[in-house]
């Protein structure tokens, strides 16, 4: 009996299985086989088989398997753009058929931790009231998110993202000052000049773990100082300064609302940082992504800690 050839062998324009593409998109978003399998109530081996089907059809390797999970290759990142166009079209068709106009689906936002905790997340309640079916995920990290490889859909950061086909918009600036607690000042006095800073101790980031150079604001502003506590978390740093460990340097949105903290040498020691909002140009046209993107812009425009 003669074997029937796979239709892809003779037809370079053969259709992909939409199911395989759905598994691909889910693995991009969830990073691991187990997590991706949950949406489809399938086994992790099924997810792996579906990805294999798609890679053979495309004749491209779509993922690298790393200790952090499945990470897109360059070919995978290119294919993701087309896959999400298909997903968007499918969503629109379903909404049209059902008569529903509500936006829905996941949106992953990357932001530095302090900004996420004190500015973005507190504002989400109003967003959820308006878009209850959009599921926002928040990623905090010490490095800038790679939008091309879908580490996030949208990024809010203090460095302008670089990469092909990114839309990046500077949305605000924020001042950064030295702060000390009233308890610390009561015990050690308040420095009245740059020279008097030599008599004080400081709280700062762990230097060799900072992958965003713009976070080195303490060293950039007042030089090398005697640091008695370090952390990768600005919220942990803020707590230790609140408890009187030493003097720290923070953006106004993070520290001005703390009733026991006082700005130190604010007339002499000050810097500022820019905030950038970025998204891949294809995702900007996805309605749920656009809703979050526009919402972030509104947050910064209405918050008095920021200026343009």
C-alpha positions in Angstrom: 0.0 0.0 0.0 1.5 3.3 -1.1 1.9 5.8 1.8 0.1 9.1 1.3 2.5 12.0 1.6 2.1 14.6 4.1 0.4 17.5 2.4 3.2 19.8 3.7 5.8 18.0 1.6 4.4 19.3 -1.6 2.5 22.5 -0.5 4.6 25.2 1.1 1.5 27.2 1.8 -0.3 24.4 3.7 -2.3 25.5 6.6 -1.0 25.3 10.2 -3.1 23.6 12.8 -4.6 26.5 14.9 -4.5 24.3 17.9 -0.7 24.0 17.6 -0.4 27.8 17.5 -2.5 28.2 20.6 -0.2 25.9 22.5 2.8 27.9 21.2 1.3 31.2 22.4 0.5 29.7 25.8 4.0 28.3 26.2 5.4 31.8 25.4 3.3 33.3 28.2 3.7 30.6 30.8 7.4 29.6 30.1 7.0 26.0 31.3 5.3 22.9 29.9 3.3 22.2 33.1 1.9 25.7 33.4 1.1 25.9 29.7 -0.7 22.5 29.8 -3.2 23.7 32.5 -5.2 25.9 30.2 -5.9 23.0 27.8 -6.3 20.4 30.6 -3.6 18.4 28.8 -0.4 16.8 29.8 3.0 18.5 29.4 4.0 15.9 26.8 1.0 17.0 24.7 2.3 20.6 24.8 5.7 19.5 23.8 4.3 17.4 20.9 2.2 20.3 19.7 5.3 22.6 19.7 7.2 19.9 17.8 4.5 19.8 15.2 4.7 23.5 14.7 8.5 23.5 14.5 8.5 20.8 11.9 5.9 22.7 9.8 7.9 25.9 10.0 11.3 24.1 9.8 12.5 26.4 12.5 13.5 26.0 16.2 11.1 28.2 18.1 12.3 27.8 21.7 15.5 27.3 23.7 15.1 25.4 26.9 16.8 27.2 29.8 16.8 27.0 33.6 14.2 29.8 33.6 11.9 27.8 31.2 11.2 28.0 27.5 12.7 31.1 25.9 11.9 32.2 22.3 14.6 32.0 19.7 14.9 34.8 17.1 12.7 32.7 14.7 10.2 32.1 17.5 10.0 35.8 18.3 9.4 36.6 14.6 6.6 33.9 14.4 5.0 35.1 17.6 4.1 38.4 15.9 2.1 36.5 13.3 0.6 34.0 15.8 -0.8 36.9 17.9 -2.3 38.5 14.8 -4.1 35.2 14.3 -5.1 35.1 17.9 -6.5 38.6 17.7 -8.5 37.8 14.6 -9.9 34.7 16.4 -10.9 36.8 19.4 -12.6 39.4 17.2 -14.5 36.7 15.4 -15.8 35.2 18.7 -16.8 38.6 20.0 -18.6 39.4 16.8 -20.5 36.1 16.9 -21.4 36.4 20.5 -22.3 40.1 20.4 -19.8 40.8 23.2 -17.6 43.8 23.1 -15.7 43.3 26.3 -12.0 43.1 26.2 -10.4 40.0 27.7 -7.2 38.1 28.1 -3.8 38.4 29.8 -1.5 41.4 29.7 1.9 41.1 31.3 3.5 44.3 32.5 7.1 44.6 33.6 8.1 47.4 36.1 10.7 48.1 38.7 9.5 46.9 42.0 8.9 50.2 43.9 7.0 51.6 41.0 4.8 48.5 40.6 4.0 48.3 44.3 3.3 52.0 45.0 2.0 53.5 41.8 0.8 50.8 39.2 -0.8 48.2 41.4 -2.8 50.6 43.6 -4.3 52.2 40.5 -5.4 48.8 39.1 -8.6 48.7 41.0 -10.1 51.4 38.8 -8.9 49.6 35.7 -10.4 46.3 36.8 -13.8 48.0 37.3 -13.7 49.2 33.7 -12.1 46.0 32.2 -12.9 43.1 34.5 -12.0 40.5 31.9 -8.5 41.7 31.3 -6.0 39.8 33.5 -3.0 41.9 34.4 0.2 40.2 35.4 3.0 42.2 37.0 6.7 41.2 36.6 9.3 42.9 38.8 13.0 42.4 38.0 16.4 44.0 38.4 16.9 44.1 34.6 15.0 45.6 31.7 12.4 43.2 30.2 13.0 42.0 26.7 9.8 42.7 24.8 11.0 40.9 21.6 11.3 37.7 23.5 8.0 38.3 25.3 9.4 38.5 28.8 6.5 41.1 29.0 3.9 42.6 26.8 4.4 46.1 28.2 7.4 47.6 30.1 7.6 50.6 32.4 11.1 51.5 33.3 13.8 54.1 33.8 15.7 53.1 30.7 14.5 53.5 27.2 14.1 49.9 25.8 16.0 49.2 22.6 14.9 46.6 20.0 13.3 46.2 16.6 9.7 47.4 16.1 9.3 48.8 19.6 7.1 51.7 20.4 8.8 53.6 23.3 7.4 56.7 24.8 8.9 58.9 27.6 5.9 59.5 29.8 7.3 61.2 32.9 10.3 62.3 35.0 10.7 62.0 38.8 13.0 63.6 41.3 15.3 61.5 43.6 16.5 62.7 47.0 18.3 61.5 50.1 16.0 60.5 52.9 16.5 59.7 56.6 14.1 58.8 59.4 13.4 61.1 62.3 14.8 58.5 64.6 18.1 58.3 62.7 18.3 62.2 62.7 17.6 62.3 66.5 20.5 59.8 67.2 23.0 61.0 64.6 22.1 64.5 63.7 21.1 65.9 60.3 23.9 66.5 57.8 24.0 70.2 56.8 26.6 69.9 54.0 28.1 67.4 51.6 31.2 67.2 53.8 29.1 66.2 56.8 27.8 63.1 54.8 31.2 61.6 55.6 30.0 61.1 59.2 26.9 59.1 58.2 26.0 55.7 57.0 23.9 54.6 54.1 21.5 52.0 52.6 21.8 51.1 49.0 21.4 48.4 46.3 23.7 45.4 46.0 26.2 46.8 43.5 27.1 43.7 41.5 23.4 42.8 41.1 22.3 46.0 39.6 21.7 45.4 35.8 20.1 48.8 35.3 22.9 51.4 35.7 20.3 54.2 36.2 19.6 52.7 39.7 23.1 53.6 40.9 21.8 57.1 41.9 23.4 57.1 45.3 26.9 56.6 43.9 26.3 58.8 40.9 25.1 61.7 43.1 27.3 61.6 46.3 30.0 59.2 45.4 31.3 56.2 47.4 29.8 56.1 50.9 29.9 53.8 53.9 27.0 51.4 53.3 25.7 49.4 56.2 22.9 47.6 54.5 22.3 46.5 50.9 19.3 44.9 49.1 18.0 44.3 45.6 14.6 45.5 46.8 13.8 49.2 47.0 11.0 48.4 49.4 13.3 46.5 51.7 15.7 49.5 51.6 12.9 51.9 52.4 11.9 49.8 55.4 15.5 49.8 56.7 15.8 53.5 56.3 12.4 53.9 58.1 13.9 51.8 61.0 16.9 54.1 61.2 19.6 51.9 59.7 21.0 54.8 57.7 20.3 57.3 54.9 18.9 56.1 51.6 18.2 57.6 48.2 14.7 57.2 46.7 12.4 58.6 44.1 9.7 60.9 45.5 6.9 58.6 44.6 8.3 56.0 46.9 9.4 58.0 49.9 7.5 61.3 50.1 4.4 59.5 51.5 6.3 58.1 54.4 5.4 60.3 57.5 8.6 59.5 59.5 11.1 60.2 56.6 12.7 63.5 55.9 14.6 64.7 52.9 18.2 65.3 53.6 20.2 68.1 51.8 17.4 68.5 49.3 18.8 71.8 48.1 22.2 70.3 47.3 21.6 66.6 46.6 19.0 65.8 43.9 18.9 63.9 40.7 16.0 62.8 38.5 15.1 59.8 36.3 13.0 59.4 33.1 10.2 56.8 32.9 9.6 55.0 29.6 6.6 53.1 28.5 7.2 50.5 25.7 5.4 47.9 23.7 6.0 45.9 20.5 4.3 47.7 17.6 2.1 44.7 16.7 0.8 44.4 20.3 -0.1 48.1 20.3 -3.0 47.3 18.0 -4.3 44.5 20.3 -7.3 46.1 22.1 -6.6 44.7 25.5 -2.9 45.7 25.2 -3.9 49.2 24.1 -6.2 49.5 27.0 -3.4 48.8 29.5 -0.9 51.0 27.6 -3.2 54.0 27.6 -4.1 53.3 31.3 -0.4 53.5 32.3 -0.1 56.8 30.5 -3.1 58.2 32.5 -1.6 57.0 35.8 1.6 59.0 35.2 -0.3 62.0 34.0 -2.4 62.2 37.1 0.2 61.4 39.8 1.8 64.5 41.3 5.0 62.8 42.0 5.8 62.9 38.3 6.3 65.7 35.8 7.1 66.0 32.1 
